[in-house]
């Protein structure tokens, strides 16, 4: 397979994955509830405490 065909196949596979596998669209810190909220492409929001995420456990609200 030549490079151009490999490139086209990789793009097709990537588009298929984006359409079928949930992925993060955005992330924000919600000060009101004190949690990181991640919105997925499926419409689902997942939240977690910054204390549960390595590297965020000591961050201030402003840093988050």
Phi, psi and omega in degrees: 000132181279169185299321181296317178295321177297318179299312180297318179295318178297319178295318178298315179298318179297317178296321177298316180296316179299326182281336188243337183252122179303140179215160183290134175257326181202162175216142180209161174260125178261102182299325183301317181256354178068036183225153171278131180242123179248124177266127179263158180297341178282354183095352180281137172255133177242136179231153179206158178285138176301334179293343180266000183244121179304129179096343179251350188299335181249006181289145175278165177302321180294321180292325180288000000 
